[in-house]
Amino acid sequence: MLKKYLSVLVIAACSTAVTAADSPFYVGAQISATELKESEAGNSDSFDFTTLSALAGYHFTPYIAAELRLGTGVKGESFRELDYSEKLSVDLQTLLLLKGTVPINDMFSLYGVAGYGSTKFKYQERSTGFSFSETETINGLAWGVGAGFRVTPRLTATLEYLQLPDEKFSDGPYNFKLKTNNLTLGVNYQF
């Protein structure tokens, strides 16, 4: 019986801590260096992108939150020669993550995230009288680690590494692996 009352008291204390920090809702913005690595039979190529994202989050407790992130590429890989051009870019990046935070002190915290991620890449090829475009979406488990630094009581700066979903596929006798990750700087505002 005592355990039951103690667990209710702990849940109530966690709920009070969230409401004491005003609203459990927060929003943010992030800029990410996104890398796509393509491997096939010992050979690999790497492509670099810059992605901007907006996020919305909700704290269930001071230590557990959920985030929705939506991003798009602002810089991709491109090649141009005479009238021929190629471009590879991030068209859309979406993430639904659960975030666990461990405060180190009043200013600094460490956190881990895990959840579902999806990155849609767009490839375009053009020359005189010819145009080709296709998209490839890589989705699945995303996970990462980060650190937060409280700038003001409502504003937090973040640095994060996020491993995005991998994909393996075959094209005839060739086996390919696509691996994607983000290195991110961000800022969150707590309401």
Secondary structure, DSSP 8 states (H G I E B T S, - for coil): -HHHHHHHHHHHHHHHHHHHTS-SEEEEEEEEEEEEEEEETTEEEEEEEEEEEEEEEEESSSSEEEEEEEEEEEE-EEEEETTEEEEEEEEEEEEEEEEEEEESSSSEEEEEEEEEEEEEEEEEEEETTEEEEEEEEEEEEEEEEEEEEESSSSEEEEEEEEE---EEEEETTEEEEEEEEEEEEEEEEE-
